[in-house]
């Protein structure tokens, strides 16, 4: 008998392999035909996604590829967490054959045209939550969905204390509540794709809405995750046209994942950050962020082709930025303004939406700033711009001094003064005009529709007696 086995082992092994393959094929055929039942059983047994997951239609193939439509995930109270009109996933076949379905069974997942809402805790753990009303506005093509109501009526200290209190309450709530998503240390190894989805992110007191989201990520929670994201319009705490994100997240050697990310915000509307009621010139922010995700920091660049604020028109604004999770610092900001140069620095606080910017402009040409003002001289301006959390609370104060020039045909040695701008109101005070041999003072200086009005000016001698009156506004 042993002699026979030795002489026919190849044939026996071949028959055994064919038998095994036929058995596997039959199991996979059963899998493809009974995909809905297997899917429902797997969803009932899994414990990472709390609640119930159903699909209108499941089509499985013997390759392990599964197409689905009308997938819904509802929380334990029956509220909709996620709805995916169509998508695709790929499972590891051996797990299906052996019935050993686990967290790594899912190898690929693609969601198309879905609405995804996530909450990031202070330690950057992820939970999936119900869509807000603002998310519905994106789907309804509401043109105002990007808008954000400004924070008003509270001091900077009150906002800080309120932010800390809210973060504490959120942490307590997250510790007590039944989370919708809980990985519980399970490994995840899969490729995730979002195609033309709508995404909203809640983080601290910030709320971001993103449309046209396309995401590709290769995830291995034992090692690292590589990701690339690009979006269409975004709104909420910040309004703009596109977000681009790429980089890696390292899950090793740290309780909190460590990121190495390149992030770009394109065409940001400064008024959405409380930087001025009518300041809508587009700003681009590029930054490189590194460190633990709950305390990520980094540096980058800002760019603006032009910037209009009351009384000033800047071109080619460029500068450096640094970010520490709570605030953004602006350094070495330069730009061209009316033939001169601007240098500025400042800080923007994301929690309070307060900002302070200090700027100096040199060699500004009055004839370019006021083409109908009949004033010809170079001007140096130093100013501070501040906001207390809303565009209407934005103010600018400063002083200016001109070089020699002329107003209409009258030679002028210099003009000095101070100004204050708030909302639509621009005021000048302590204005002194130096002529050849004497000086005069007036507060009767006004700029309206780029037209300069100066006068009347009362010229006095050393005893205070009126000598004459100059009405420089008369042609």
C-alpha positions in Angstrom: 0.0 0.0 0.0 2.8 2.4 0.9 4.4 1.5 -2.4 1.2 2.5 -4.2 0.9 5.8 -2.3 4.5 6.6 -3.1 3.9 6.1 -6.8 0.6 8.0 -6.9 1.2 10.9 -4.4 1.2 13.5 -7.0 -2.1 12.4 -8.3 -3.6 12.2 -4.8 -2.3 15.6 -4.0 -3.7 17.0 -7.2 -7.2 15.5 -6.4 -7.0 17.0 -2.9 -6.1 20.5 -4.1 -8.9 20.4 -6.7 -11.4 19.3 -4.0 -10.3 22.1 -1.7 -10.6 24.6 -4.5 -14.0 23.4 -5.4 -15.1 23.6 -1.8 -13.7 27.2 -1.5 -15.4 28.1 -4.8 -18.7 26.7 -3.6 -18.4 28.7 -0.3 -17.6 31.9 -2.3 -20.5 31.2 -4.6 -22.8 30.9 -1.6 -21.2 34.1 -0.3 -22.0 36.0 -3.5 -25.6 34.7 -3.6 -26.3 35.1 0.1 -24.3 38.4 0.4 -27.2 40.3 2.1 -27.6 37.6 4.8 -23.9 37.4 5.4 -23.7 41.2 5.5 -26.6 41.5 8.0 -25.0 38.9 10.2 -21.6 40.6 10.1 -23.2 44.0 10.9 -25.1 42.5 13.8 -22.0 40.8 15.3 -19.6 43.8 14.9 -19.2 46.1 17.9 -17.2 49.0 16.5 -20.1 50.9 15.0 -22.9 51.3 17.6 -26.5 51.0 16.4 -27.7 49.3 13.2 -26.4 49.3 9.7 -28.6 48.3 6.8 -28.4 48.5 3.0 -31.0 48.5 0.3 -29.0 46.3 -2.1 -25.9 44.2 -1.8 -24.1 42.7 -4.8 -21.1 40.5 -3.9 -18.6 38.8 -6.2 -16.5 35.7 -5.6 -13.4 38.0 -5.7 -14.5 39.5 -2.4 -15.7 42.7 -4.0 -19.0 44.0 -2.7 -21.1 46.8 -4.2 -23.9 48.4 -2.2 -26.6 51.1 -2.5 -28.7 52.9 0.1 -26.5 52.1 3.1 -27.7 53.6 6.4 -26.2 53.7 9.8 -28.4 54.7 12.7 -27.5 55.1 16.3 -29.0 53.2 19.2 -31.8 55.7 19.4 -32.6 55.3 15.7 -31.2 58.7 14.6 -29.4 58.7 11.2 -25.6 58.9 11.5 -24.6 58.2 8.0 -26.3 57.6 4.6 -24.3 56.4 1.6 -26.2 56.4 -1.8 -23.7 54.0 -3.2 -20.3 52.5 -2.5 -18.0 49.6 -2.6 -15.9 47.5 -0.2 -13.5 44.6 -0.5 -13.2 41.9 2.2 -10.5 39.3 2.9 -11.9 36.1 1.5 -10.2 33.7 3.9 -12.0 35.4 6.8 -15.3 34.9 5.1 -14.5 31.3 4.2 -13.5 30.5 7.8 -16.2 32.7 9.4 -13.5 34.6 11.3 -14.8 38.1 10.5 -12.8 40.8 12.4 -11.8 44.4 12.2 -9.1 43.7 9.6 -11.5 41.7 7.3 -12.5 44.9 5.6 -9.6 45.8 3.2 -11.1 48.6 1.1 -14.0 50.9 1.5 -15.3 53.5 -1.0 -18.2 55.9 -0.1 -19.7 58.0 -2.9 -21.9 61.1 -2.5 -22.2 60.5 1.3 -22.7 63.0 4.1 -20.2 62.4 6.9 -20.1 64.2 10.2 -17.3 63.6 12.7 -16.5 64.9 16.1 -12.8 65.2 17.2 -12.3 65.1 20.9 -9.4 67.1 22.5 -7.3 63.9 22.3 -8.2 63.6 18.6 -10.2 60.4 19.0 -12.9 60.2 16.3 -16.6 59.7 16.7 -19.3 59.9 14.0 -22.3 62.1 14.9 -25.6 63.2 13.3 -25.5 65.8 10.5 -26.2 69.4 11.6 -28.8 71.6 9.9 -25.9 73.3 8.1 -24.9 70.0 6.4 -28.4 69.8 5.0 -28.0 73.3 3.5 -25.1 72.0 1.5 -27.2 69.3 0.0 -30.0 71.7 -0.7 -27.5 74.0 -2.5 -28.3 76.9 -0.1 -25.9 79.7 -1.1 -25.7 80.9 2.5 -24.5 77.5 3.9 -20.9 78.8 4.3 -21.9 81.7 6.6 -21.0 81.7 10.3 -22.6 83.8 12.9 -20.0 86.0 14.6 -19.3 85.8 18.3 -20.3 89.1 20.0 -21.0 90.5 23.4 -18.3 88.8 25.5 -14.9 90.0 26.5 -11.7 88.1 25.6 -11.3 86.7 29.1 -15.0 85.6 29.1 -14.5 83.8 25.8 -11.4 82.0 27.1 -13.2 80.9 30.3 -16.2 79.8 28.3 -14.1 77.8 25.9 -12.3 76.0 28.7 -15.6 75.3 30.4 -17.2 73.9 27.2 -14.1 71.7 26.6 -14.4 70.3 30.2 -18.1 69.6 29.7 -17.5 68.0 26.3 -14.8 65.7 27.9 -17.2 64.7 30.7 -20.0 64.0 28.2 -17.8 62.0 25.9 -16.6 59.9 28.8 -20.2 59.1 29.9 -22.0 58.8 26.6 -22.4 55.7 24.4 -20.1 56.5 21.5 -21.3 55.7 18.0 -17.7 54.6 17.0 -15.4 52.8 19.3 -12.3 51.1 18.0 -11.4 49.7 21.4 -7.9 49.0 20.4 -8.8 46.9 17.4 -6.5 47.0 14.4 -7.6 48.6 11.2 -5.8 47.9 7.9 -7.6 49.2 4.9 -7.8 51.7 2.0 -10.5 54.3 2.5 -11.9 56.5 -0.3 -14.5 59.3 -0.3 -15.7 60.4 -3.6 -17.6 63.7 -4.0 -18.8 63.7 -0.4 -20.0 66.3 2.0 -18.0 66.4 5.3 -18.4 68.4 8.5 -16.0 68.4 11.4 -16.6 69.5 15.0 -13.4 70.3 16.9 -13.4 72.3 20.1 -15.6 75.3 19.4 -15.0 75.2 15.7 -17.3 73.9 13.0 -16.1 73.2 9.5 -18.3 72.4 6.5 -16.7 71.0 3.3 -18.3 70.1 0.0 -16.9 68.1 -2.9 -14.6 66.1 -0.6 -12.3 63.5 -2.3 -10.2 61.5 0.1 -7.7 58.7 -0.4 -6.0 57.1 2.6 -4.0 53.9 3.3 -4.5 53.1 7.0 -2.6 50.7 9.3 -3.2 51.5 12.9 -0.2 49.4 13.8 2.1 51.7 11.8 0.9 54.8 10.0 -1.7 56.3 7.7 -1.0 58.0 4.4 -3.7 60.4 3.2 -4.5 62.9 0.5 -7.6 65.1 0.6 -9.0 67.8 -1.7 -12.3 69.5 -1.4 -14.5 72.1 -3.0 -16.0 75.0 -1.2 -15.8 75.1 2.6 -17.5 77.1 5.3 -18.3 77.5 9.0 -15.6 78.9 11.2 -13.6 79.7 8.0 -14.9 80.3 4.4 -13.0 79.5 1.2 -13.0 77.7 -2.1 -10.7 74.7 -1.5 -8.8 72.7 1.1 -5.9 70.4 0.2 -4.3 68.1 2.7 -1.6 65.4 2.3 0.8 63.7 4.6 1.1 60.9 7.1 -0.1 60.0 10.6 2.2 57.8 12.7 0.4 55.5 15.2 3.5 54.1 16.7 5.4 55.0 19.9 2.9 57.5 21.2 -0.5 57.5 22.9 -1.7 60.2 20.5 -1.0 59.7 16.8 1.7 62.0 15.4 1.1 63.9 12.2 3.3 65.2 9.4 0.9 67.1 7.3 0.9 69.7 4.5 -2.3 71.8 4.6 -3.5 74.5 2.2 -6.6 76.7 2.5 -7.4 78.4 -0.8 -9.3 81.7 -1.3 -10.1 82.2 2.4 -12.5 85.1 3.0 -11.0 87.3 5.7 -14.4 88.6 6.8 -15.3 85.0 7.9 -12.5 85.3 10.5 -13.8 88.7 11.7 -11.1 90.7 10.0 -13.4 93.4 8.5 -17.0 93.7 7.4 -16.2 94.3 3.7 -12.8 92.6 3.5 -13.5 89.8 1.0 -10.1 89.7 -0.8 -9.0 86.1 -1.1 -6.2 84.8 1.1 -4.3 81.5 0.7 -2.7 79.8 3.7 -0.1 77.0 3.2 1.4 75.4 6.2 3.4 72.3 7.3 2.1 70.9 10.6 3.9 68.3 12.8 3.5 66.8 16.2 0.8 65.0 18.2 -2.6 65.5 16.6 -4.1 67.0 19.8 -1.2 69.6 20.0 -0.1 69.9 16.4 1.8 73.0 15.4 3.7 74.3 12.4 4.7 77.2 10.1 3.8 78.3 6.7 3.0 81.1 4.3 0.1 83.5 3.5 -0.5 85.1 0.2 -3.0 87.7 -1.1 -3.0 89.2 -4.6 -4.7 92.3 -3.2 -6.3 93.6 0.0 -8.7 96.4 0.4 -9.4 98.0 3.7 -10.9 101.4 4.2 -8.5 104.0 2.9 -5.8 101.5 1.8 -5.3 99.2 -1.1 -2.5 96.6 -0.9 -1.0 94.4 -3.6 1.1 91.2 -3.5 0.8 90.6 0.3 3.1 87.8 1.5 4.2 86.7 4.9 5.0 83.9 7.3 2.6 82.2 9.7 3.0 80.0 12.7 0.2 77.9 14.3 0.0 76.3 17.8 -3.5 74.9 17.9 -5.1 78.0 19.5 -3.7 81.0 17.6 -2.0 81.9 14.4 0.9 84.4 14.4 1.7 86.5 11.3 5.3 87.6 10.9 7.4 89.4 8.2 4.3 90.3 6.2 5.1 92.6 3.3 3.1 94.2 0.5 2.9 97.0 -1.9 0.5 99.9 -1.2 0.1 103.0 -3.3 3.7 102.8 -4.6 5.1 102.2 -1.2 5.8 99.2 1.0 4.0 97.7 4.0 5.5 95.6 6.8 3.2 94.0 9.4 3.0 91.4 12.2 0.1 90.2 14.3 -1.8 87.4 16.1 -5.2 85.8 15.5 -6.9 83.7 18.3 -9.1 80.9 17.0 -11.0 80.5 20.3 -12.0 84.2 20.8 -11.7 85.3 17.2 -9.7 88.3 18.5 -6.8 89.6 16.5 -4.2 92.3 16.6 -2.0 93.5 13.7 0.7 96.2 13.8 1.7 97.6 10.4 4.0 100.3 9.1 3.7 101.7 5.5 6.5 103.8 4.0 6.7 105.9 0.9 3.0 105.8 0.2 2.1 108.1 -2.7 -0.8 110.3 -1.8 -1.6 111.0 -5.4 -2.2 107.2 -5.9 -4.2 106.8 -2.7 -6.3 109.9 -3.5 -6.4 110.3 -7.3 -8.9 113.1 -6.9 -7.5 114.7 -3.8 -5.0 117.1 -5.4 -2.4 116.1 -2.8 1.1 115.2 -4.0 3.6 113.9 -1.4 4.9 110.7 0.1 3.4 109.5 3.4 4.5 107.1 6.2 1.7 105.4 8.2 1.9 103.4 11.4 -1.2 101.7 12.5 -2.7 99.0 14.7 -5.7 96.9 13.6 -7.8 95.1 16.2 -11.0 93.1 16.4 -12.9 91.8 19.4 -14.4 88.8 17.7 -16.6 90.2 14.9 -16.1 92.2 11.7 -18.2 95.1 13.1 -15.9 95.3 16.1 -12.8 95.7 13.9 -10.9 99.0 14.4 -7.8 100.6 13.0 -5.9 103.4 14.8 -2.7 105.1 13.9 -0.7 108.1 12.8 0.8 109.5 9.7 3.4 112.0 8.5 4.0 113.2 5.0 7.1 114.5 3.3 7.3 117.7 1.3 4.7 118.2 -1.4 1.8 120.3 -2.4 -1.9 120.6 -2.1 -3.3 121.9 -5.4 -0.8 124.7 -6.1 0.1 125.4 -2.4 3.5 124.1 -1.3 3.3 121.9 1.9 6.2 121.0 4.1 4.5 118.2 5.9 1.1 116.9 7.1 0.9 115.0 10.4 -2.0 113.6 12.3 -3.8 110.6 13.8 -6.8 108.6 12.7 -9.3 106.1 13.9 -11.4 103.8 11.7 -14.3 101.7 13.0 -16.9 100.0 10.8 -17.8 102.7 8.2 -16.5 105.6 10.2 -13.1 107.2 9.5 -12.0 110.1 11.7 -8.9 112.3 11.7 -7.7 114.4 14.6 -4.7 116.4 15.8 -3.9 117.2 12.2 -1.0 119.7 11.7 -0.1 121.2 8.3 3.3 122.8 8.0 3.8 125.5 5.4 6.9 127.5 4.7 7.5 129.7 7.8 4.4 128.8 9.8 2.2 125.9 11.0 -1.6 125.5 11.3 -3.7 122.9 13.1 -7.1 121.6 12.2 -9.4 118.6 12.7 -11.3 119.5 9.5 -9.7 116.8 7.4 -12.0 114.3 5.6 -11.6 111.6 3.0 -14.8 110.6 1.3 -15.0 108.6 -2.0 -11.2 109.0 -2.4 -11.6 112.8 -2.3 -9.6 114.9 0.2 -11.3 117.8 1.8 -9.1 120.1 4.0 -10.3 123.3 5.6 -11.2 125.8 6.6 -7.9 126.5 8.5 -7.5 129.4 10.8 -4.0 130.8 10.9 -3.1 132.5 14.2 -0.1 134.5 15.4 1.9 133.7 18.5 -0.6 135.5 20.7 -3.5 133.5 19.3 -4.9 136.4 17.3 -6.5 135.5 13.9 -4.3 136.4 11.0 -6.3 134.9 8.2 -8.4 132.1 7.1 -7.4 129.5 4.5 -10.2 127.6 2.7 -8.1 125.0 0.9 -11.2 123.2 -0.3 -12.2 126.1 -2.6 -11.1 125.7 -6.2 
